[in-house]
Amino acid sequence: MSSEILPAFSETSNVERKQDLNEDQEENQKPGLGEGFEPISKRQMKKLMKQKQWEEQRELRKQKRKEKRKRKQLERQCQLESNSEGSDRKRIRRDVVYSPLRLIIDCSFDSLMVLKDIKKLHKQIQRCYAENRRALHPVQFYLTSHGGQLKKNMDENDKGWVNWKDIHIKPEHYSEFIQKEELIYLTSDSPNVLKELDESKAYVIGGLVDHNHHKGLTYKQASEHGIDHAQLPLGNFVKMNSRKVLAINHVFEIILEYLETRDWQEAFFTILPQRKGAVPTDKACESSSHEKKFARVEGGLNSDSSEEENRNELDSPHKEEKQDKETSTESTVTSILH
């Protein structure tokens, strides 16, 4: 009897000991208040709560992202459908008729520009590329003497340029692969004025952003190399507040617009920015004649007013005498009364 009870008792005592040991271990693992335990602050509690909420809402966020992607796909599809109906402003590529005209940006002035101007040149080239891709009559676009600072800047800030389409980017100078007789250098310093564009020619735009530091350089270079040169007929159609020198992308866009409309005036006024203060030459003449007339009338009015002033000056001594007499009589009357 006693032998049966003893093993059972020893088993229960062993179980109790194990439980006590587990409890002791748990208590030891818990940091005591006096053993370097720092109570959790409200801010930490908020952070923990936010973290918990973030983890709980992970699936919900994933679902929202899926819905957003689907919505964007639907929007794109609707936009494509509207484009096919012709309601969108973007031109449909099947209507494009490529022009044989070659338009070259000469980048051989790299060493004459500081980095700030190189970056501006890069942006203007990007604009030219984008406009040519959108044009109804895109030109044969060439970028020549490509290298130096410009290439480095494009490699660092616009790595996608290597995948550009419908453009010929060459490290060589344009004179190495185009005959001199086919070239016309566009420069505002040229005495020759373009009447129309010859699409069998190659027109060169100087890739120089210099803020007038190298005035007349492109004209000088064209003359020295025996290349034909000309300027756009800007003065025949437009009167501007600012100088006639245009940005590279403006010249490029004006030529694209002219190829579409065959109207220089429309091309100029479609492309030129408002800050240039451009007005048609006929309106400028009218306004100048109106100003002259106004000046004459104003001059006449001024002369009349000056005559009146002279008369007033002549009359003033008599008036002063009268006033003196009146004051003297008034003083005598007051003295008599007193």
C-alpha positions in Angstrom: 0.0 0.0 0.0 2.7 2.4 1.0 4.8 1.3 -1.9 2.0 2.2 -4.4 1.4 5.7 -2.9 5.1 6.7 -2.8 5.7 6.6 -6.6 2.4 8.6 -7.2 3.4 11.2 -4.7 6.9 11.5 -6.2 5.4 12.0 -9.7 3.1 14.8 -8.5 5.9 16.4 -6.6 8.1 16.3 -9.8 5.3 17.9 -11.8 4.9 20.7 -9.2 8.6 21.2 -9.2 8.7 21.6 -13.0 5.8 24.1 -12.9 7.6 26.1 -10.2 10.8 26.1 -12.3 8.9 27.3 -15.4 7.3 30.1 -13.4 10.6 31.1 -12.0 12.2 31.2 -15.5 9.3 33.3 -16.8 9.7 35.7 -13.9 13.4 35.9 -14.4 12.9 36.6 -18.1 10.6 39.5 -17.3 12.6 42.6 -16.5 11.9 43.8 -13.1 11.1 47.4 -12.2 14.4 47.8 -10.4 16.5 46.0 -13.0 16.9 48.8 -15.6 13.3 48.5 -17.0 12.1 51.6 -18.6 8.3 52.1 -18.9 6.9 52.6 -22.5 6.1 56.2 -23.3 2.9 57.3 -25.0 4.8 58.1 -28.2 6.3 54.6 -28.3 2.9 53.2 -27.6 1.5 55.2 -30.6 4.3 53.9 -32.8 3.6 50.3 -31.8 -0.1 50.8 -32.5 0.6 52.4 -35.9 3.0 49.5 -36.7 0.3 47.0 -35.8 -2.4 48.8 -37.8 0.0 49.0 -40.8 0.6 45.3 -40.7 -3.1 44.5 -40.3 -4.0 46.7 -43.3 -1.3 45.3 -45.6 -3.8 43.2 -47.5 -6.2 46.1 -47.8 -3.5 48.3 -49.3 -2.6 45.6 -51.8 -6.2 45.4 -52.8 -6.4 49.2 -53.3 -3.3 49.2 -55.4 -4.8 46.5 -57.7 -8.0 48.6 -58.0 -5.9 51.7 -58.9 -4.0 49.8 -61.6 -7.3 48.6 -63.1 -8.7 52.1 -63.0 -5.7 53.5 -64.8 -5.9 50.8 -67.4 -9.5 51.7 -68.1 -8.6 55.4 -68.3 -5.8 54.6 -70.8 -8.1 52.5 -72.9 -10.8 55.2 -73.0 -8.2 57.7 -74.0 -7.0 55.5 -76.8 -10.5 55.1 -78.0 -11.1 58.9 -77.9 -7.8 59.4 -79.9 -9.0 57.0 -82.6 -12.2 59.1 -82.9 -10.1 62.2 -83.3 -11.3 64.0 -80.2 -7.8 64.1 -78.7 -5.3 66.8 -79.7 -2.5 64.3 -80.4 -1.9 63.7 -84.1 -2.3 60.2 -85.5 0.9 58.9 -86.8 -0.6 57.4 -90.0 -1.3 60.9 -91.3 2.4 61.9 -91.0 4.2 62.8 -94.2 8.0 62.9 -93.7 9.8 65.9 -95.2 13.1 65.4 -97.1 14.3 68.6 -95.6 17.4 68.1 -93.3 17.6 70.2 -90.1 20.9 70.1 -88.3 21.9 71.3 -84.8 25.6 72.1 -84.9 27.0 71.2 -81.5 30.6 72.2 -82.3 30.5 75.1 -79.8 30.8 72.9 -76.7 34.0 74.4 -75.4 32.6 78.0 -75.5 29.8 77.2 -73.0 29.6 76.8 -69.3 27.8 73.9 -67.7 24.6 76.0 -67.1 24.4 76.8 -70.8 25.1 73.2 -71.8 22.1 72.1 -69.7 19.9 74.7 -71.4 21.1 73.5 -74.8 20.3 69.9 -73.7 16.7 71.0 -72.8 16.3 72.8 -76.1 17.4 69.7 -78.0 14.9 67.6 -76.1 12.2 70.0 -77.1 13.2 69.9 -80.7 13.2 66.1 -80.6 9.7 66.0 -79.0 8.2 68.5 -81.4 9.6 66.7 -84.5 8.1 63.4 -83.2 4.7 65.1 -82.9 4.9 67.1 -86.2 2.7 66.3 -89.2 5.7 66.9 -91.5 8.8 65.8 -89.4 12.2 66.7 -90.8 15.3 64.6 -91.1 16.8 65.7 -87.8 20.6 65.6 -87.3 22.7 66.3 -84.2 26.3 66.7 -85.2 29.6 67.2 -83.4 28.0 65.4 -80.5 30.4 64.9 -77.6 32.2 66.7 -74.8 30.1 68.3 -72.0 26.8 67.9 -73.9 27.2 64.1 -74.2 28.3 63.8 -70.6 25.3 65.8 -69.4 23.0 63.7 -71.6 24.5 60.5 -70.3 24.1 61.6 -66.7 20.6 63.2 -66.8 18.9 61.6 -69.9 20.1 58.1 -70.4 17.2 57.3 -72.7 18.7 59.5 -75.5 20.4 56.4 -76.9 17.0 55.0 -77.7 15.7 58.1 -79.5 14.0 57.4 -82.9 13.9 59.4 -86.1 17.1 61.3 -85.3 20.7 61.0 -86.5 23.2 61.7 -83.7 26.7 61.9 -85.0 30.1 62.7 -83.4 31.3 64.0 -86.8 31.0 67.6 -88.1 28.2 68.1 -90.6 30.6 69.1 -93.3 32.1 65.5 -93.3 29.0 63.9 -94.7 26.9 66.7 -96.3 28.1 68.5 -99.4 28.8 72.2 -99.0 26.4 73.1 -101.9 23.5 71.6 -100.0 24.1 73.6 -96.8 22.4 76.8 -95.6 23.5 78.1 -92.2 20.6 79.9 -90.4 22.0 83.0 -88.5 20.3 86.2 -87.6 23.4 88.2 -88.6 23.2 87.1 -92.3 22.1 89.9 -94.7 20.2 87.2 -96.8 16.6 86.7 -95.9 14.8 83.4 -96.6 11.6 83.6 -98.7 10.8 80.0 -98.7 12.3 76.6 -97.6 14.0 74.4 -100.2 13.4 70.9 -99.0 16.4 69.5 -100.9 18.7 71.6 -98.7 20.2 71.0 -95.3 19.6 73.9 -92.9 22.0 74.3 -90.0 21.1 75.8 -86.6 24.0 76.8 -84.3 23.9 74.9 -81.1 25.2 77.8 -79.0 23.6 79.2 -75.9 25.9 82.2 -75.2 23.8 85.2 -74.1 25.5 87.4 -76.8 29.1 86.6 -75.5 30.0 85.4 -79.0 27.9 87.6 -81.2 28.1 86.9 -84.9 30.2 83.7 -84.5 27.9 81.4 -86.5 27.8 84.0 -89.4 31.6 84.3 -89.3 32.1 80.6 -89.4 29.7 80.1 -92.3 31.4 82.8 -94.3 34.9 81.5 -93.6 33.9 77.9 -94.7 32.1 79.2 -97.8 28.7 77.9 -96.7 25.6 79.7 -97.8 23.8 81.5 -95.0 20.4 83.2 -94.4 18.1 84.4 -91.7 14.4 83.7 -91.2 12.1 86.5 -92.6 11.2 87.6 -89.1 11.5 91.4 -89.8 9.1 91.1 -92.8 6.3 89.9 -90.6 7.0 90.6 -87.0 8.0 93.6 -84.9 9.4 92.6 -81.5 10.3 94.4 -78.3 13.4 92.2 -77.7 16.3 91.3 -80.0 15.7 89.1 -83.1 17.9 86.2 -81.8 15.7 83.2 -81.1 16.3 80.1 -79.1 17.3 76.9 -80.9 14.0 75.2 -80.3 12.0 78.3 -81.5 13.8 78.2 -84.9 13.3 74.5 -85.1 9.5 74.7 -84.3 9.0 77.7 -86.7 10.4 75.6 -89.6 8.1 72.7 -88.6 5.1 75.0 -88.5 6.0 76.6 -91.8 6.2 73.1 -93.5 2.7 72.5 -92.2 1.0 75.9 -93.0 3.3 77.4 -95.7 2.7 80.7 -94.0 5.6 82.5 -92.3 3.4 84.9 -90.3 1.3 82.2 -88.9 4.4 80.1 -88.1 6.0 83.0 -86.2 2.9 83.9 -84.2 2.1 80.3 -83.4 5.6 79.6 -81.9 7.0 82.9 -80.6 6.5 83.3 -76.8 4.3 86.3 -75.6 7.3 87.7 -73.6 8.9 88.6 -76.9 6.1 91.2 -77.5 5.7 90.2 -81.1 3.1 92.2 -83.2 2.5 92.0 -87.0 4.5 94.6 -88.9 1.4 96.3 -90.4 -0.2 96.7 -87.0 3.2 98.0 -85.7 3.2 100.7 -88.5 -0.4 101.6 -87.7 0.4 102.0 -84.0 3.5 104.1 -84.8 1.6 106.4 -87.1 -1.2 106.7 -84.5 1.5 107.6 -81.9 2.9 110.2 -84.2 -0.6 111.7 -84.7 -1.2 111.6 -81.0 2.2 113.3 -80.4 1.2 116.1 -82.9 -2.1 116.6 -81.2 -0.5 116.6 -77.8 2.1 119.1 -79.1 -0.7 121.3 -80.4 -2.4 121.2 -77.0 0.8 122.0 -75.3 1.4 125.0 -77.5 -2.1 126.3 -76.8 -1.6 125.8 -73.1 1.7 127.6 -73.3 0.0 130.5 -75.1 -2.6 130.7 -72.4 0.1 130.7 -69.7 1.9 133.5 -71.5 -1.3 135.5 -71.6 -1.9 134.9 -68.0 1.7 136.0 -67.3 1.0 139.2 -69.2 -2.3 139.8 -67.4 -0.8 139.1 -64.0 0.8 142.5 -63.3 -2.6 144.2 -63.9 -4.3 141.7 -61.6 -1.7 142.3 -58.9 -2.3 146.1 -59.2 -6.0 145.6 -58.9 -5.6 143.4 -55.9 -3.2 145.9 -54.2 -5.8 148.7 -54.8 -8.6 146.5 -53.3 -6.6 145.6 -50.2 -5.6 149.3 -49.7 -9.3 150.4 -49.9 -10.3 147.6 -47.5 -7.7 148.7 -45.0 -8.8 152.4 -45.2 -12.4 151.4 -44.7 -11.5 149.3 -41.6 -9.5 152.1 -40.2 -12.3 154.5 -40.7 -14.8 152.2 -39.0 -12.5 151.8 -36.0 
